[in-house]
C-alpha cells in the first residue's frame, strides 16, 4: 500500500513538472510577448529550415534561441528570478548592475573609479588639461564664458551603500586629479563633487541627492549641480540667477534605470527628492521627442526687444536631463547637445555661456575625439623653442579631411609613432608660413577604427581650421613638443 502511494506520488509529481513545462509552449499562440520592450533588445528571428543555400544546418540552435525569447510568461519568469536574486540573495542578475546595501543599485562601469583600478597616468591628466584649456581659451576669445563640470558617479558621493567586497580607493581619483590640475591651469571649473558632498552633509534624515535605484542624481542633487554651474558662470558674466532656495521637494514615483535593467516589469520606485515644483518659464523650439534628444533648444517666454539676451550652449550627457528644466529658466536661448565631437565652433554664435558637462566614469573619452574648435594662433612668448619641436615625418600619418559643405571647418588629424608614447605628455603645433597654431593632443577614435588597437605607441594630434585655401593645409608642417 505504501509502495503504491509512493509510486502515485512520483507519477503525479512528474506529471505536474511536465505540465508546468508545457504551459509556456501551449500558451504561446495566445500570449503577447513583451520581452523586446521589457529587456530593450532585439529578439532572435524566426529561423528557416530551408534557405537559399539548402538545408539550414544551424536550424536547431537558431530555433532554440527563437523559442527561448518567445515562450509564454518569459518576461514574468525572468523578472521573478531576478527579484528573488535581488531581494533574497542581494545579488544582481544583470552584469552591468551592482547590488548595494539597503536596496541601492550601482552601475558596474563605475567600479574602476571606485576601486582605483583604472587610474589615468599623470601624462593623460595633463593632456586632458590641455584639451579643456584650449576649449576655454577659444570660448573666452569669442567673449563667451566657459564652465567645465564633471557629474560624480553615484558611489563617489554615496560609498557607504557599496558592498564591502568592493574596496574603495583611498587615493586621489581621476576626478580629483583632473579638477586640481584644471584649477591650477586657470580653467573655470564647477566642482560638483565638493558641492554635492557638502550638500549631503546638510541633508535631513531620509534625504539623498541621488536615486537609490538609478545611476543619476535626483532633483535635489540636480539643483546643487545647477547652482554650482551657475556660480562658476557668474565668475565671468556676473549675472544674477535664481538659486531656488525656497523650493520644496517631495516624494514621487519614477522608474530607476538600474532597477529597470534588473527588474524590467517592476522598476518603479517612490522616494524623496523625485519631485520638485519649479515653474516652467520657457518653451521648446521644434519638436521634442524625449529629454534624451541629441539636440534640444529652449527659449524664455515673454521676451521683448528690451529684454536682456543671454544664451547657453551646453554639451551634456544623461545627467543633463534634470538640469535642462532649471537652466532653461535662466537663459533667453539655450541649446543642449549630445553628439560627439562637441561642435563648439558651429554653435557658439549668440551664446554667453558654454558648459561642458560629463559624468565621472567617461572622463577618459575626452581624449578620443577633439572638440570642433578652430586652432588658435600661438604667440611667440607662449611657443617652446623651435629646437625642441619634433616634426611629424612622412613615415607617420597626417590626414586632411575636407568637409563637403561650405562654411564647415577642415579637420586635420593623425599620429606620430613614438616608443613609450603613453608615458609622454606633449603639445602639438601646426606651422603655416611663419605662424604657429596649437592643436589637441588627441588620438582620434577614427584612427583606432582604421588601425585597430595599435595606438599604444602613437601620439595623436587633431586640428580644426577655418575653411579656406587648402593649399595652406597641404603645405603646413606639424610638430610635437614634449613637456
N, C-alpha and C positions, 0 to 999 in steps of 0.2 A: 504494500500500500504506500509506504513512504517512498519507495523507489519510483512508483508511478507518479506520485505527486511531484517528485523531483524532476522527472522527465517532462511532465506537463509544464512545470515552471520554466525549464530550459527552452522548450519549444515556444512558449508564449513570449519569453524574453527575446529569443532570436527573431520571432515574427515581428515584435514591436520595433526592434532595431531596424529590420529590413523595411518595415512600413515607414518609419521615420526617414529612412534614407531615400525612399521612393517618393515621398510627398513633394520635395522640391522639383523633381522631374515631372511628376504628374500635374503640378500646378503651373508649370511654365507657360502653357498656352493662355492662361487666364491672369498671369501676373505681369504687372507693369514694372519693369526693372528700372531702378533709379541709380544703379552703380555709377554710370558715367557722370551724372550730376553730383552725386554724393562724394565720389572719390576724385573728381576733377581729372579724369584721364580718358583716353580713347579705349574702348573695349576691343577685344580681339575680334576680327572679322569672321564671318561665316565661311568655312573652307569649302572647296570643291573637290570631289573625289577624282574627277576627270578634268584636266587642264589642257591647254593648247599643246603642251609637251607630252601628254599622255596621262597615265595614272599618277596621281599625286602621292609620292612616297611619304610625304610628311603629313598626310591627312589625319592620322591618329593623334599626333602631337598638336596639330592645329585645332582639331575638334575638341580636344581636352581643354585647351585654352579658351575656346569659344564657349564651351559649356560652363566652365568654372566662372566665367564672367557673367553668365546669364541665368543660372538656375534660380528658381523662385526662392525668395526670402534671403538671398545672398547678402544684400546690404544690411538687413536686420541682424543676421548671424555674425557678420563681420563686426558690426557695431557692438553687439553683445559681448563678443570675445574681447574686444578692445576695452570695453568698460570693466570687465572682470579683471583684466590685466592691470588697469589703471587704479581701480578702487580697492582691489584686494591685495595685489602684489606691488602697488606703487611703481609700475613699470609701463613704459610706452610701447605700444605695438608698432608705432611709426618711427622709422630710423632717424628721421630728421628732427624729432621732438624728444626732449629730455623731461622726465617726470621729476619734479622737485618736491619740496616739503609742503604740507598744508594745501595740496591740490594746485600748486603753482607749476606752470609748464615753461620750458625754455627752449630756444632754438639751438639745435646742436652745432650749427655753424659758428656760434659764439664761444665754443669751448677753447679754441686756440687762443683767443684773447684772455679768457678767464684763467686758463691754466698756464699761460705764458709760453705755449709750445710753438707759436708762430710769430715770434718777435721779428720785426724788421731790423736790418742792420743799421748802424749809425749813418752809413752812406745813403741808404734808401730814405731814411728820415730827412736827410739834407736835400736829397733830390725832390722830395715832396715839398719841402720848404721853398725851393726854387720855383716849382710849378705854381704854387699858390701865391707866392710873392709876385711873380710875373703877371698873374691874373689881376691881382690888386693894383699893380702898377698901371696896367692898361686901363682899368676902370677909372682910377684916380686921374689919369691924364685926360679922360673924357669928362671930368668933373662929376664923376659918379662915386658914391660911397660903396665900399666893398666890405662884406661880412662873411667870414668863414665859420661854419658851425658844424660840429660833429654830435649827432644824437647818440648817447651812450647805449650800449647793449643793456638789456634788462638786468642781467646778472652783475653788471658793473655797479648798478645802483642798489640792487637787492641780492647780494651774495648769500645772505642768511637763509634764503629759501632753496639754495642748491643742495643736492645730496652730498654727504660727506666724502663719498668716493672720488669726487671731483675736487682736487686740492687747488685752492685759489693761489695764484701767483702773487707774491708779496712785493715784487719789484715794480719798477715803472713800466706801464704797458705802452703799446704803440700810441694810444690816445694821449697818455700823459706826456710822453716824449715829444710827440708832434706839437701839442699845444704849447709846451715850454719853448720849443725851438721856434715856432711861429711868432710867439710874443717877443722873443729875443730879436727876431729879424724885423720886427715892426709891423707884422701883419695884424689886421684888425680881427681879433678872434672873439666870438661869443662862446665863452667857456660854459657849455651846458652841463658838463659833469659837475663842476663845482657848484653851480646854481641849483641843480637837482638834489645834490647831497645836502646842501644847506636847507632846501625846502623840505626834504624828507625828515630832517630833524625837527621841523616845526609842525609836522602833520599831527592831527589829533588821532587818538586811538581808533583803529579801523580804517583810517585813510591811507591811501597809497597813491603813487604817481604813475605807476604802470599797471596794466591789467594783469591779473593773475593767470588768465588763460590765453593771453595774446602776447605777441612779441613787442608790442608798441606801448608808448606812454598813453595814459588816459587823458581826459580833458583837463584835469588838474595839472598833470605833468606837462601837457602841451602849452598851457598858459604860462608856466615857468619858462619853457623854451621860447615862447613868443616875447616875453618881457626881456629875456636875456639878449635875444637878437635885436630887438628894438633899442635897447640900451646901447648895444655896440654900434648900431647905425646912427644913433644920436650923437656919438662922439664926433662924427663927421658932419652930419646935416643939422644938428641942433634943433630938430623939430620936436614938437610935443606929441605925445601919444597917450592913448587911454590904456592904463595898466590893469583895468578891471579889478581893482582891489576889493570892491564890494560884491562881486559876482558870487552867486550861491551855487554850490554843487549838490547833487543828489544822486541816489542810486538809480540805475537804469539798466534795462536789458540790452545785450549786444552779443553778437557772435564773436567768439575768440578764434583768431586764425590758427593758433596752435591746437586748440581743442578740436577745431573742425578737421584738422589733419588726422587726429586720433579717433574722434567720435563724429563722423560726418553727419549722423542723423540726430545728434544730441549735443549741439555745440553752442547753445545759448546760455550765457551766464548773466547773473544780475549782481552788480557790485557798485560800491560807492565810487563816484568820480566819473561814471559813464555818461552822465548827462549834465549839461550846463545851459542856462538860458542867456544867450547873448544875441541881441537883436541883429538881424541881417540888414546892413545899410548899403549893400551893393547888389549888382545884378551880374549874371553870367553873360558873356558875349559869345554868341554862337550856341550850338547845341552841346549840352553837357550829357555825355553818355554815362559816365561814372566819375567819381572822385579820383580814379586811377588813370584818367585820360592822359595821354602823352603831352597834351598842351591844354591849359585852362587859362582863360582870360576873364578878369572881372573889372567892372567899373563902378565907382561910387554913384549912387543915385542922387538926384537933386543938385548936380553941379551947375554952376553958372559961369559966364565968361570971366567973372571976377574971382572965382574960386581959385585957391592955390592948387597948382597942378603938381602932384607927386607921382612918381612911377616906380614900381617894384618889378625887378626881374629875379625870379628865384629858381634855381636848379635844385630839385628836391627828389627824394625817394618816398617810400611809403610813410615815413614819419611826418612828411609834409601834409598828409591828409587832414590831420587835426589842426594844423596851423593855418590852412587856407581860409577857413571861415573867420578867423580872428585877424590875420594880416590884411585881408581884403577890406576890412572896415577902416583901415588906416591909410590906404593909398588910392588916389583918384583913378589910377590904372595899374593893374597888377597882372603879370604873366608868370605862370608856373610851368616849368618844362621838366620832362623826364628823359628824353632821348640823349644818348651819347654819340659823338663827342658833344660837350656842352658848348653851344654856339653863342658865345657872349657877343662876338662881333656883329652877328646878324640880328640881334635882339636888344641891343643896349640903347638904341635911339629913343629919346624921350624919357628915359629912366633916371631916377635919382639915387636908387639903392640897388645893388646886386647882392644877393645872398646865395652862397653855395653851401647847401646842407647835405650831409651824407651820414649814414649810420656807421658806427664804430667798426663793425666787422668788415666793412667794404673799403676801409682806408687804403689798402694796397692797390685797389683798382685804379686809383688816381694816377698810377704810373703805367697804365695800359693804353690810355688814349689821351692825347693832348687836347686841351680846350681850344676852340676856334677863337684865337686871339692874334691879332696882327703883331708880328715880331717888332719890337721896339728898337730904335737905333741906340747903340751903346755909346755914351760919351767917353772921350779919351781917358778921363780921370777914373772911370769905372772899368776900363779894359785891363786885363792882365798884360804882362809883357808879351809882345808877339813871339819872342823866342820860346815862350812856354806853350805856345799853341801847337797842337798836333794835327796836321792836315789829314783829312779823310781822302785816301787814295782810290784809284780806280779798282783796286782789288776788293774794295768793300762796296757797300750798297748805298746809292743815292737815288731815290725815286721821286720824280717830279710828277705829281698827279694834277692834271689840268681839269678844272671844273668846266662842264659843258655850258652852264648857264652864265650869262654875263653878269657882272657885279659880284660874283662869289669869289672868295679868296682862293689862291692857289696853295695847295698843300705840298710841302717838300719834306720827306722823311727818309730815314734809313738807319744804318748802323755802322759801327766801326768795330772790327774784331780786335779783342784785347784779352790777353791771358789774365785770369782772375778779375774779369770785368765786374762781377758782382760786388767786389770789395772796393771799387773805385767810386769816388764822389767827383763829379765833373760838371762843367758848364759847356754849353755848345754855342757856336757862333757861325754866322754866315757873313761872308765878305763880298760886297757888290761894289766894284770900283774902289774907292777909298773909305767906304763906310762899312761899319760892322753892326750886325743885328744879333740879338740874343734869342735863342730858341729854347725849347723844352727838352730836358734830359729824360725823354720817354721812349721806351721801346714799344712802338705801336703794335697793338694786337693783330693788325693786318699782316705784320711780318711773321708773327707766330703762326698764323693760319697758313702762310705761304711756305714757311721753313720748318714747321713743326716745333717741338720743344728744344730748339738748338740755340736759344738765346742766352744761355748761361755765360758764354764767352763773348758776348756782344754788348756794346754800349749804344743805346738808341738815341736818336735825336728827331725832333719834329718842329717844323716852322710853318707858319701861315703868312703869306704875303698878299698884299693888295693885287687885284687883277691888273695887269699892265703888260709891259713888254716882256714876253717870255725869254727873249734873248738874254736879259739880265739874269734870269734864273739859270739858264744853261751855262752861262759864263761864271756864275758865282762859285766861290770856294767855301768849303765847310771845315770847321775846326773843332777840336776838343781842347779843353784846358782842365787839367787835373788840379783839384784844390790841394 
